[in-house]
Amino acid sequence: MLKSVTLGVALLASAPLLGQGYGPNWFEDFDAAVAAAKEQNKDLLVDFTGSDW
């Protein structure tokens, strides 16, 4: 049990290091995001959020 807890803590602690080089590519301009997706032949993930609902 202690080994699995230690392993879990070690994995969580190293998680930020595993994702280096894959920085966020967020677009706040929808048209720019569409153009970049077309240029790279990729799909878009669009997240609509609101706080006045």
C-alpha positions as protocol buffer text, in pm:
chain_id: "A"
residue {
  index: 1
  type: MET
  ca { x: 0 y: 0 z: 0 }
}
residue {
  index: 2
  type: LEU
  ca { x: 276 y: 242 z: 91 }
}
residue {
  index: 3
  type: LYS
  ca { x: 457 y: 170 z: -238 }
}
residue {
  index: 4
  type: SER
  ca { x: 150 y: 255 z: -444 }
}
residue {
  index: 5
  type: VAL
  ca { x: 93 y: 577 z: -249 }
}
residue {
  index: 6
  type: THR
  ca { x: 457 y: 674 z: -295 }
}
residue {
  index: 7
  type: LEU
  ca { x: 438 y: 594 z: -665 }
}
residue {
  index: 8
  type: GLY
  ca { x: 118 y: 798 z: -700 }
}
residue {
  index: 9
  type: VAL
  ca { x: 271 y: 1098 z: -527 }
}
residue {
  index: 10
  type: ALA
  ca { x: 584 y: 1073 z: -744 }
}
residue {
  index: 11
  type: LEU
  ca { x: 375 y: 1060 z: -1063 }
}
residue {
  index: 12
  type: LEU
  ca { x: 164 y: 1358 z: -960 }
}
residue {
  index: 13
  type: ALA
  ca { x: 474 y: 1556 z: -867 }
}
residue {
  index: 14
  type: SER
  ca { x: 638 y: 1485 z: -1203 }
}
residue {
  index: 15
  type: ALA
  ca { x: 327 y: 1554 z: -1414 }
}
residue {
  index: 16
  type: PRO
  ca { x: 423 y: 1917 z: -1498 }
}
residue {
  index: 17
  type: LEU
  ca { x: 760 y: 1795 z: -1626 }
}
residue {
  index: 18
  type: LEU
  ca { x: 600 y: 1538 z: -1855 }
}
residue {
  index: 19
  type: GLY
  ca { x: 404 y: 1801 z: -2045 }
}
residue {
  index: 20
  type: GLN
  ca { x: 690 y: 2036 z: -2121 }
}
residue {
  index: 21
  type: GLY
  ca { x: 714 y: 2131 z: -2486 }
}
residue {
  index: 22
  type: TYR
  ca { x: 339 y: 2105 z: -2532 }
}
residue {
  index: 23
  type: GLY
  ca { x: 244 y: 2455 z: -2428 }
}
residue {
  index: 24
  type: PRO
  ca { x: -113 y: 2577 z: -2460 }
}
residue {
  index: 25
  type: ASN
  ca { x: -211 y: 2706 z: -2802 }
}
residue {
  index: 26
  type: TRP
  ca { x: -521 y: 2899 z: -2705 }
}
residue {
  index: 27
  type: PHE
  ca { x: -690 y: 3138 z: -2942 }
}
residue {
  index: 28
  type: GLU
  ca { x: -926 y: 3407 z: -2828 }
}
residue {
  index: 29
  type: ASP
  ca { x: -998 y: 3504 z: -3189 }
}
residue {
  index: 30
  type: PHE
  ca { x: -1222 y: 3242 z: -3353 }
}
residue {
  index: 31
  type: ASP
  ca { x: -1122 y: 3337 z: -3709 }
}
residue {
  index: 32
  type: ALA
  ca { x: -752 y: 3302 z: -3623 }
}
residue {
  index: 33
  type: ALA
  ca { x: -821 y: 2961 z: -3467 }
}
residue {
  index: 34
  type: VAL
  ca { x: -1006 y: 2845 z: -3779 }
}
residue {
  index: 35
  type: ALA
  ca { x: -723 y: 2964 z: -4002 }
}
residue {
  index: 36
  type: ALA
  ca { x: -460 y: 2787 z: -3788 }
}
residue {
  index: 37
  type: ALA
  ca { x: -665 y: 2466 z: -3784 }
}
residue {
  index: 38
  type: LYS
  ca { x: -702 y: 2470 z: -4161 }
}
residue {
  index: 39
  type: GLU
  ca { x: -330 y: 2537 z: -4207 }
}
residue {
  index: 40
  type: GLN
  ca { x: -237 y: 2244 z: -3979 }
}
residue {
  index: 41
  type: ASN
  ca { x: -520 y: 2020 z: -4105 }
}
residue {
  index: 42
  type: LYS
  ca { x: -659 y: 1984 z: -3751 }
}
residue {
  index: 43
  type: ASP
  ca { x: -1000 y: 1992 z: -3588 }
}
residue {
  index: 44
  type: LEU
  ca { x: -1114 y: 2259 z: -3343 }
}
residue {
  index: 45
  type: LEU
  ca { x: -1228 y: 2212 z: -2985 }
}
residue {
  index: 46
  type: VAL
  ca { x: -1452 y: 2507 z: -2901 }
}
residue {
  index: 47
  type: ASP
  ca { x: -1548 y: 2571 z: -2538 }
}
residue {
  index: 48
  type: PHE
  ca { x: -1843 y: 2802 z: -2479 }
}
residue {
  index: 49
  type: THR
  ca { x: -1870 y: 2932 z: -2125 }
}
residue {
  index: 50
  type: GLY
  ca { x: -2077 y: 3198 z: -1962 }
}
residue {
  index: 51
  type: SER
  ca { x: -2135 y: 3343 z: -1619 }
}
residue {
  index: 52
  type: ASP
  ca { x: -2459 y: 3535 z: -1667 }
}
residue {
  index: 53
  type: TRP
  ca { x: -2681 y: 3231 z: -1712 }
}
